[in-house]
Amino acid sequence: MPEVTIPPEITPENVTTHIVDTSSKPEYKDQLTTELRKANVICIVYAIDDRSSFYSIHERWLPMLRSNGISVPVILIGNKVDTRDTSNMANCVLEEEVKPIMSEYKEIETCIECSAKELLNVSEVFYFAQKAVLHPLRPLYDSQTHQLRPLCASALKRIFRLCDHDGDGVLNNKELNDFQHACFNAPLQQQELESVKAIVSKNKPEGVTSHGLTVEGFLYLHWTFIQRGRFETTWMVLRKFGYGDDLSLREDFLHPSLEVPHDHCVELSSDGYSFLTELFQRYDIDNDAALNTYELEELFQVTPGIPWKNNSFLQSAVTNASGYITLQGWLAQWSMTTILDHKLTLSYLAYLGYPGDTREGIKVVLRKANPGRKRKKGRAQRNVFRCYVFGAPKSGKTSFIRAFVRKDFVPTYTPTDRTWTAVNSAEAKGSERYLVLEEFGPYDTSVLQNRQKMAECDLLCLLYDSSDPNSFSYITQLRKNYSLDHIPQIFVATKSDVDYAEQRSDLPPDVYCRELKVQAPIYISVKEGQLADIFSRITGIIRNPANATPALLLSKPRTATITRYLLYTAIAGASLTALYATYRGIRYLWGEGGRLPSTGVSSRHGEL
């Protein structure tokens, strides 16, 4: 028969359903296979009064589906139920013959009997077919053991933890209402809440306490929904929290599409910072303003794990005296993660239960504004900046960065064999920003050849050991080999507590900086804690990069020369004008003949 279409408005799920009839005749095998490959659900019909048609289910149809790689839900339909003689104990067929088939073939979603002649359960057949696609039972429930499947139970336990905002292991009335509103957009009345808890208490005593619903009670509720055929209720909850049909978090939930122009970067938004702050405070169980190892593990229980664990992140973040990450270090770490890998931040916001669209937890901002151009009002300003640290071996790069995150000075030298990153907040002119310092080994200069990586750099911090005569030449050679003048730069002379050594370079460091028109090297000693407010200076330069960018500074001499020429010309003109005025005044006093005019005073020697 031709294809039949059931319009969405007459189905409970409001979806369009296309019913395609197929033939079992051999000559239609290719057409049958084509249609089966296009199907979302397959209904295998057998006749109650024809046992051979029942045997063909596991002898022909189900093996054929598997051999063709077709993996969609299957509904078994026993037709002609009106012909069954009740004295033959029809239920025996269902229990003894259908059940083993369903156990062997996991793709079978359910089995239903109907009568096309009497129109008995016909509409239910297509209702279950729709549910098998939209709300499949098999991923949720094991029909043999009558238990929730492990993946389903694990997902529901994670959802329970996300909804347990106070972390007491119980969903109180407010948390239950928040959950109900988030999933179904409707609150529960007090009477309904008490009714739910009464049902759980009666059948699962450990599922309820005086404070609310435990995780056992939460799982029991969903077991009850499924037992009553309300699979869609559990699926609505799972999908609200990002789960797909395979009960793993969906790709579009973890990594929603986000367009980031090449000249922009990504940072946390104020909502993102608020969420992460609240999360920190929720899991700071001992209220010591830091997260210890246990608290961190508990916080990341609903995720694949601590995202920075393999990178020894506690060594590159601000911690307290016990080595536990503080709120400042926590927010700084997420600030760094977002600017370096915003997709990782998006996925973890999803794992951690960010309310709503995770993209609202971040913002896309312009990486660099044109120097001299006024910042547009209302444009999002950057809060996180990246500084690349380069220097010769033993120039003190690692100690410099450790000082930035308030770690103790370590006198033992360890060569830098990989890129190391640290983050902290720094203040400049009353404004606090996050600064990411990235150390590169002396032989790892590949980043300097990568245009995209260099475009992401806000400042080059060039370190040299003031006690090593060969240290500064590494910096000058680096600048010769790579085009770096378009990037703001700061020169830092380390180990100022040791005797100064004359640098073996073409120009002394201060003269070299003067030639570039940048600030002279800043002398510091990490060992003695004499840092000359270097990190605030770095932040200040990043916020006003024009005064530290050689390319911009070296392009100004012509303008300055013209200005000085005009100034000198104006001064010379003014001087000549003054001299001329003086000359005219003298001539006037002496008169036209070169004599002073008569005053009318007599003298014996004549008139003056």
LOSE-398357 format. One record per residue (C-alpha): x, y, z; residue in one letter. Coordinates in steps of 0.001 Angstrom, whole numbers, padded with zeros to 6 digits, always signed. Layout:
// LOSE-398357
XYZA;...
//
This chain:
// LOSE-398357
+000000+000000+000000M;+001194+003603-000538P;+002971+005582+002176E;+000690+006974+004869V;+001469+010229+006693T;+000137+010992+010152I;+000159+014773+010671P;+001730+016110+013875P;-001383+017760+015257E;-003121+014438+015900I;-000207+012761+017705T;+000651+013206+021378P;+004285+014000+020564E;+003389+016550+017853N;+005657+014949+015249V;+004990+013899+011673T;+004977+010135+011174T;+005418+008393+007815H;+004215+004776+007659I;+005811+002698+004894V;+004428-000756+004104D;+006938-003309+002803T;+006762-006681+001111S;+008526-009843+002194S;+008643-011260-001344K;+012183-011987-002602P;+011788-009807-005702E;+011367-006752-003454Y;+014460-007437-001342K;+016485-004433-002604D;+013555-002056-002156Q;+012955-003495+001312L;+016585-002942+002342T;+016496+000651+001053T;+013369+001460+003053E;+014722-000193+006179L;+017880+001922+006025R;+015762+005098+005963K;+013575+004059+008909A;+013753+005547+012405N;+011806+002638+013903V;+010828-000759+012478I;+007629-002627+013355C;+007852-006399+012758I;+004367-007856+012542V;+003508-011487+013093Y;+000131-013240+013215A;-001038-014640+016512I;-002701-017543+014732D;+000310-018293+012499D;+003237-019610+014525R;+005535-019731+011488S;+005258-015943+011139S;+006351-015650+014762F;+009372-017912+014177Y;+010437-015756+011225S;+011109-012890+013643I;+014320-014413+015018H;+015031-016701+012108E;+014812-014103+009341R;+013945-010509+010132W;+016128-009685+013113L;+019253-011392+011668P;+018641-009547+008384M;+018585-006177+010177L;+021860-006945+011896R;+023553-008230+008761S;+022695-004949+007004N;+024020-002862+009890G;+020589-001413+010689I;+020454-000325+014311S;+017132+001333+015118V;+014429+000523+017678P;+012246-002463+016825V;+008623-002977+017901I;+007193-006514+017828L;+003506-006521+016944I;+001317-009582+017421G;-001646-009034+015095N;-004991-010843+014905K;-005337-011030+018656V;-009077-011338+018067D;-008523-014902+016789T;-006863-016145+019936R;-008639-018822+021934D;-008346-017708+025559T;-008353-021306+026696S;-004891-021755+025108N;-003234-019523+027742M;-002056-016924+025292A;+000103-015203+027899N;+002343-018238+027897C;+003512-017285+024417V;+004465-013783+025570L;+006400-014955+028568E;+008082-018061+027223E;+008766-017149+023613E;+008820-013375+023142V;+010811-012645+026271K;+013892-014706+025253P;+013916-012979+021869I;+013808-009572+023518M;+016648-010635+025774S;+018806-011742+022825E;+018034-008784+020576Y;+018571-005584+022545K;+017191-003468+019701E;+013646-004682+020492I;+012007-001842+022373E;+008707-003457+023305T;+006075-005956+022197C;+002385-005177+021782I;-000582-007198+020590E;-003384-005735+018495C;-006241-006489+016172S;-006422-004611+012906A;-009842-006109+012312K;-011294-004926+015620E;-009129-001746+015729L;-007822-002934+019077L;-004548-001247+020192N;-003839-000038+016655V;-003286+003581+017666S;-001185+002340+020594E;+001114+000585+018135V;+002077+003864+016480F;+002181+005656+019811Y;+004790+003164+021043F;+006607+003408+017723A;+006905+007175+018179Q;+007990+006749+021782K;+010612+004215+020724A;+012244+006957+018650V;+011667+009991+020842L;+011761+008326+024275H;+013334+004875+023929P;+012912+002546+026867L;+015931+000291+026399R;+018641+002856+027323P;+016766+003572+030544L;+015458+000272+031787Y;+016339-003422+031790D;+013095-005303+031226S;+014671-008538+032433Q;+015890-007319+035827T;+013309-004522+036131H;+016072-002100+037120Q;+017400+001174+035774L;+020354+000586+033494R;+023747+001677+034911P;+024216+004571+032456L;+020744+005892+033241C;+021290+005617+036998A;+024677+007331+036677S;+023198+010215+034671A;+020364+010693+037159L;+022806+010667+040085K;+024820+013406+038370R;+021645+015454+037869I;+020799+014964+041543F;+024210+016346+042574R;+023815+019352+040292L;+020428+020133+041848C;+021660+019647+045419D;+022841+023247+045697H;+023691+023139+049383D;+025563+019848+049008G;+023840+018104+051924D;+022912+014975+049941G;+019198+015800+050036V;+016874+017756+047750L;+014835+020020+049994N;+011539+021580+048929N;+013196+024593+047320K;+015679+022460+045399E;+012889+020120+044259L;+010880+023105+043069N;+013905+024552+041252D;+014410+021177+039571F;+010735+020940+038636Q;+010715+024452+037182H;+013950+023902+035232A;+012719+020666+033625C;+008981+021229+033271F;+008620+024988+033680N;+006025+024540+036416A;+006444+024526+040202P;+005096+021862+042529L;+002488+022844+045085Q;+003196+022006+048707Q;+000532+019286+048654Q;+002115+017738+045567E;+005542+017782+047194L;+004235+016012+050268E;+002419+013481+048085S;+005602+012660+046164V;+007589+012207+049378K;+004804+010055+050851A;+004902+007697+047846I;+008665+007373+048099V;+008583+006916+051855S;+006036+004111+051580K;+007951+002108+048976N;+011553+003239+049548K;+011970+004347+053183P;+015638+005319+052701E;+014571+007612+049848G;+013250+010320+052178V;+014546+012098+055258T;+013080+014882+057328S;+014989+017322+055117H;+013867+016029+051738G;+014506+013496+048974L;+017709+011425+048914T;+019416+010175+045770V;+017812+006743+046341E;+014401+008404+046424G;+015207+010404+043290F;+016112+007215+041418L;+013007+005470+042729Y;+010782+008229+041349L;+012187+007709+037862H;+011912+003942+038209W;+008237+004490+039018T;+007743+006763+035990F;+009189+004099+033722I;+007152+001336+035336Q;+004017+003340+034553R;+005058+003866+030937G;+005993+007524+031407R;+009390+007231+029727F;+009065+010747+028370E;+009238+012198+031899T;+012676+010737+032530T;+013820+011671+029027W;+012703+015282+029501M;+014895+015468+032600V;+017869+013837+030898L;+017646+016018+027806R;+017241+019173+029854K;+020621+018375+031386F;+022244+017743+027990G;+022008+013960+027555Y;+021523+012312+024170G;+019902+009013+023240D;+023072+007118+024161D;+023014+008754+027615L;+026226+010653+027048S;+026316+014440+027048L;+025568+015746+023568R;+028279+017413+021498E;+026129+020500+020892D;+025583+020764+024657F;+029281+020583+025502L;+030550+022579+022520H;+027861+024954+021236P;+028747+026892+018121S;+030533+030178+018778L;+031968+032498+016149E;+035227+034139+017178V;+036722+036546+014598P;+040467+036205+014072H;+041185+039535+015781D;+039076+038733+018847H;+039559+036567+021909C;+037275+034950+024477V;+037012+035758+028178E;+034651+034951+031015L;+031632+037209+031313S;+030423+038664+034608S;+027813+035864+034736D;+030576+033320+034248G;+032637+034784+037089Y;+029541+034847+039329S;+028761+031192+038612F;+032329+030053+039309L;+032486+032140+042481T;+029251+030604+043770E;+030559+027144+042891L;+033782+027785+044831F;+031868+028974+047893Q;+029459+026034+047743R;+032268+023473+047880Y;+034440+025334+050383D;+033066+023060+053073I;+035447+024130+055850D;+035035+027839+054989N;+038789+028490+054896D;+038577+030492+051625A;+040416+027722+049764A;+039593+024381+048142L;+041554+021453+049512N;+042114+018195+047624T;+038875+016585+048832Y;+036799+019673+048070E;+038253+019912+044565L;+037496+016249+043913E;+033933+016740+045125E;+033449+019825+042968L;+034629+018018+039829F;+032686+014823+040641Q;+030123+015689+037934V;+032830+016188+035287T;+035435+013953+033605P;+037938+015261+036161G;+040031+018308+037045I;+040892+019852+033660P;+044380+021006+034711W;+045408+018061+036872K;+048067+016820+034447N;+049661+020266+034308N;+050451+020616+038044S;+048176+023634+038081F;+048640+024298+041795L;+052219+025303+040996Q;+051010+027936+038549S;+048064+029287+040539A;+047711+031346+043691V;+047378+029087+046727T;+047342+029557+050488N;+050112+028478+052861A;+048819+024896+052778S;+049026+024746+048999G;+045251+024900+048435Y;+043837+027080+045684I;+042221+030329+046809T;+039270+032099+045233L;+041685+034516+043551Q;+043665+031598+042143G;+040464+029762+041137W;+039066+032674+039130L;+042483+033428+037638A;+042872+029802+036546Q;+039516+029871+034747W;+040391+033244+033207S;+043545+031706+031748M;+041711+028570+030589T;+039114+030635+028763T;+041534+032839+026844I;+043725+029840+025922L;+040964+027303+025166D;+037430+028656+025386H;+035971+025328+024168K;+037305+023650+027300L;+035653+026317+029445T;+032341+025908+027607L;+032364+022149+028130S;+033163+022487+031834Y;+030482+025109+032356L;+028098+022499+030938A;+029519+019698+033110Y;+029290+021866+036228L;+025642+022767+035633G;+025788+026352+034391Y;+022158+027557+034328P;+021018+028316+030792G;+023114+028758+027667D;+026779+028262+028544T;+027731+030859+025927R;+026332+033491+028301E;+029163+032582+030675G;+031767+033918+028241I;+032204+036948+026000K;+033996+037652+022739V;+036114+040807+022866V;+038388+042673+020458L;+041955+041550+021098R;+043756+044810+020293K;+042465+048300+019584A;+044343+050557+017194N;+046820+052742+019141P;+045613+056294+019475G;+042018+055474+018587R;+039507+056216+021295K;+037740+053238+022775R;+034116+053006+021695K;+031633+053511+024465K;+029835+050316+025432G;+032395+048009+023854R;+033411+045116+026101A;+036846+045752+027549Q;+039444+043066+028027R;+040212+041715+031472N;+042778+039050+030594V;+046129+039642+028874F;+048911+037373+027653R;+052608+038025+028163C;+055279+035839+026542Y;+058492+035499+028578V;+061756+034864+026709F;+065325+034783+027942G;+068621+032946+027791A;+069198+029788+029851P;+069581+030558+033576K;+068203+034068+033139S;+065626+033410+035870G;+062441+033023+033816K;+060919+030282+035981T;+061728+032094+039224S;+060253+035263+037758F;+056969+033517+036977I;+056904+031683+040315R;+057215+035045+042056A;+054197+036220+040070F;+052026+033503+041671V;+053631+034064+045087R;+055692+030887+045236K;+058873+030667+047298D;+062208+031183+045595F;+063945+027913+044705V;+067742+028275+044332P;+068132+024992+042431T;+068286+025471+038661Y;+065965+023325+036541T;+066129+023807+032760P;+062894+024765+031040T;+061983+021876+028744D;+058389+022859+027881R;+056096+025838+027852T;+054947+026762+031342W;+052016+029039+032044T;+050935+030852+035193A;+048201+033357+035952V;+047393+035917+038599N;+045718+039255+038919S;+047750+042455+038729A;+046768+046025+039456E;+047683+049104+037464A;+046347+052585+038245K;+043591+051203+040453G;+042371+048743+037837S;+042841+045003+038351E;+043346+042680+035390R;+044341+039047+034935Y;+047796+038503+033507L;+048845+035219+031901V;+052618+034685+031790L;+053855+032054+029344E;+057446+030910+029599E;+059189+029481+026556F;+062416+027534+026652G;+065566+029125+025170P;+065443+026739+022223Y;+061675+026800+021751D;+061302+029692+019347T;+058676+028124+017098S;+056043+030430+018576V;+057971+033408+017190L;+057405+032056+013685Q;+053677+031517+014207N;+051771+034628+013130R;+048570+033631+014883Q;+050374+032908+018151K;+052231+036217+017997M;+048992+038054+017233A;+047660+036671+020531E;+050620+038109+022459C;+049989+041395+024274D;+053533+041917+025541L;+056998+040420+025176L;+058884+040257+028468C;+062584+039918+027592L;+064673+038753+030542L;+068443+038663+030890Y;+070782+037878+033765D;+072553+041107+034738S;+075399+039051+036240S;+075996+036986+033103D;+077917+038917+030398P;+076467+036755+027615N;+072828+036858+028667S;+071710+040082+026965F;+073149+039030+023604S;+070560+036247+023485Y;+067850+038929+023502I;+069489+041050+020816T;+070031+038000+018599Q;+066393+036986+019081L;+065282+040410+017916R;+067571+040191+014886K;+066222+036812+013839N;+062527+037602+014192Y;+060343+040581+013417S;+059145+041687+016835L;+059014+045491+016705D;+055218+045528+016274H;+054728+043934+019703I;+055024+045920+022955P;+058185+044975+024850Q;+059687+045328+028275I;+063282+044515+029212F;+063948+043040+032665V;+067391+042580+034224A;+067287+039809+036808T;+069618+038916+039714K;+070319+042515+040652S;+071499+041237+044042D;+074610+039753+042331V;+077550+041784+041042D;+076775+043450+037741Y;+078621+042182+034646A;+079297+044222+031525E;+077187+042744+028743Q;+079031+041472+025658R;+076687+042975+023094S;+077032+045616+020408D;+075322+048142+022672L;+074882+048227+026435P;+071305+047323+027485P;+070322+050894+028439D;+071678+052311+025181V;+070046+049524+023213Y;+066663+050359+024795C;+067257+054065+024173R;+067824+053314+020492E;+064473+051491+020434L;+062921+054391+022396K;+061541+051988+024987V;+061965+052059+028732Q;+065411+051153+030080A;+065764+047673+031641P;+064107+047256+035027I;+066413+045671+037578Y;+064889+043098+039935I;+065960+040383+042336S;+063484+037551+042855V;+065706+036015+045493K;+065642+039165+047628E;+062009+039950+046812G;+062959+043211+045099Q;+060517+043179+042185L;+060219+046929+041512A;+056438+046548+041113D;+057231+044830+037807I;+053881+043061+037307F;+051884+046253+037760S;+054235+047888+035265R;+053617+045070+032813I;+049864+045481+033194T;+050186+049239+032743G;+052175+048790+029528I;+049631+046322+028165I;+046829+048780+028793R;+048805+051540+027038N;+050997+049646+024549P;+051937+052552+022269A;+054686+053732+024637N;+056410+050328+024545A;+056029+049337+020899T;+059296+049957+018995P;+057630+050118+015581A;+055380+052968+016724L;+058073+054785+018639L;+060616+054581+015823L;+058099+056030+013383S;+057831+059284+015373K;+061266+060979+014818P;+060287+062793+011620R;+057253+064310+013273T;+059304+065319+016288A;+062015+066902+014098T;+059468+069004+012216I;+057937+070094+015500T;+061322+071156+016844R;+062135+072985+013559Y;+058888+074928+013739L;+059532+075737+017392L;+063049+076996+016689Y;+061796+078989+013699T;+059132+080618+015846A;+061688+081518+018534I;+064098+082948+015948A;+061308+084964+014353G;+060248+086350+017687A;+063862+087320+018485S;+064321+089127+015157L;+061048+090952+015665T;+062162+092108+019104A;+065547+093313+017776L;+063898+095202+014966Y;+061499+096900+017374A;+064429+097902+019587T;+066276+099343+016591Y;+063270+101433+015577R;+062911+102695+019101G;+066524+103875+019260I;+066211+105669+015933R;+063160+107429+017149Y;+064945+108653+020292L;+067919+110015+018362W;+065847+111705+015751G;+066221+111676+012026E;+069555+113591+012069G;+071159+111463+014628G;+070755+114185+017355R;+068588+114175+020392L;+065757+116719+020205P;+066036+120090+022080S;+064990+120137+025746T;+065017+123930+026254G;+067815+123835+028869V;+070535+126606+028629S;+074262+126084+029067S;+077306+128177+028850R;+078699+125891+026274H;+075684+126130+024054G;+072476+124313+023631E;+072052+120675+024059L;
//
